[in-house]
Amino acid sequence: MVDLKVCPECGVPDYITGEHLRLNNGDIVQTRDQGARLVLIEGENIDPLIRNIQEIISLPIEQIVITRTAI
């Protein structure tokens, strides 16, 4: 098992929390590019919605919705 240093407050590994800042308005941004917001979402719940939209407009939208995958 890998021994990771984690945030004592939230338990998330430091290599992840060190790359992000939480602003006083609740937004989470990248440390190096504070214009880049971090969005966390459980995608499995919206997969059917994405598929339905793609069927309705007859165009793939997955790459528009999913712009980055991490870890």
C-alpha positions as CSV (number, residue, x, y, z in Angstrom):
1,M,0.0,0.0,0.0
2,V,1.3,3.5,-0.9
3,D,1.6,5.9,2.1
4,L,0.3,9.2,0.9
5,K,0.4,12.5,2.8
6,V,-3.2,13.7,3.2
7,C,-4.9,16.8,4.3
8,P,-5.7,16.4,8.0
9,E,-9.0,18.3,7.5
10,C,-10.5,16.5,4.5
11,G,-8.4,13.4,4.0
12,V,-7.6,14.2,0.3
13,P,-4.0,13.5,-0.8
14,D,-1.8,16.6,-0.6
15,Y,-0.8,16.2,-4.3
16,I,-4.4,17.0,-5.2
17,T,-5.2,19.6,-2.6
18,G,-1.9,21.4,-3.3
19,E,-2.9,22.0,-6.9
20,H,-6.2,23.8,-5.9
21,L,-7.4,26.7,-3.8
22,R,-10.8,27.2,-2.2
23,L,-11.9,30.8,-2.7
24,N,-14.0,32.6,0.0
25,N,-17.1,32.3,-2.3
26,G,-16.8,28.5,-2.2
27,D,-15.3,28.0,-5.7
28,I,-12.4,25.7,-6.1
29,V,-9.8,26.9,-8.6
30,Q,-6.4,25.7,-9.9
31,T,-3.5,27.2,-8.0
32,R,-1.7,28.2,-11.2
33,D,-4.7,29.3,-13.2
34,Q,-7.4,30.8,-10.9
35,G,-9.7,31.3,-13.9
36,A,-10.0,27.5,-14.2
37,R,-12.7,26.3,-11.9
38,L,-12.8,22.7,-10.6
39,V,-16.1,20.9,-11.0
40,L,-16.8,17.6,-9.3
41,I,-19.8,15.7,-10.5
42,E,-21.1,12.1,-10.4
43,G,-21.3,11.5,-14.1
44,E,-23.1,8.2,-14.1
45,N,-26.3,10.0,-13.1
46,I,-26.3,12.3,-16.1
47,D,-25.1,9.8,-18.7
48,P,-28.7,9.1,-19.8
49,L,-29.4,12.8,-20.2
50,I,-26.3,13.3,-22.4
51,R,-27.3,10.3,-24.5
52,N,-30.8,11.7,-25.0
53,I,-29.5,15.1,-26.0
54,Q,-27.1,13.5,-28.5
55,E,-30.0,11.5,-30.0
56,I,-32.2,14.6,-30.2
57,I,-29.7,16.8,-32.0
58,S,-28.0,14.0,-33.9
59,L,-24.5,15.2,-32.8
60,P,-22.1,13.9,-30.3
61,I,-21.7,16.2,-27.3
62,E,-19.6,14.0,-25.0
63,Q,-16.4,15.9,-25.8
64,I,-18.1,19.2,-25.0
65,V,-19.3,17.9,-21.7
66,I,-16.2,16.1,-20.7
67,T,-13.2,18.3,-21.3
68,R,-10.8,16.8,-18.8
69,T,-10.3,13.5,-17.0
70,A,-8.1,13.3,-13.9
71,I,-6.6,10.4,-12.0
